[in-house]
Amino acid sequence: MSDMRLVAKALDDFGDDWHWVILHDIEPRGDRKFYASRVDTICGIVLDEGGAVVTLHDTGAPDEPNCPRCQGSGLSPALRADLEAILEAAEAAPV
């Protein structure tokens, strides 16, 4: 399986910046549809982590994102893993 990186909006309201969106472990599911095990952005926005079928639409995206964090190096894989571990621990902690 492979990843796909594309410039897209992260939110449905289209008021957000353009981001580098990563579809992880994609499998084709028809015309312009892919199953992705996880969907997130280079700058760290998690859009879906339980698996999703994504349909690609031509929204007139630019060649490069305008999100400042996506234009840079984004979050390092180590920092992203640390943040995910902290969030998982916080969700599991008793209230």
Secondary structure by P-SEA (a helix, b strand, c coil): cbbbbbbccccccccccccccccccccccccccccccbbbccccccccccccccccccccccccccccccccccccaaaaaaaaaaaaaaaaccc
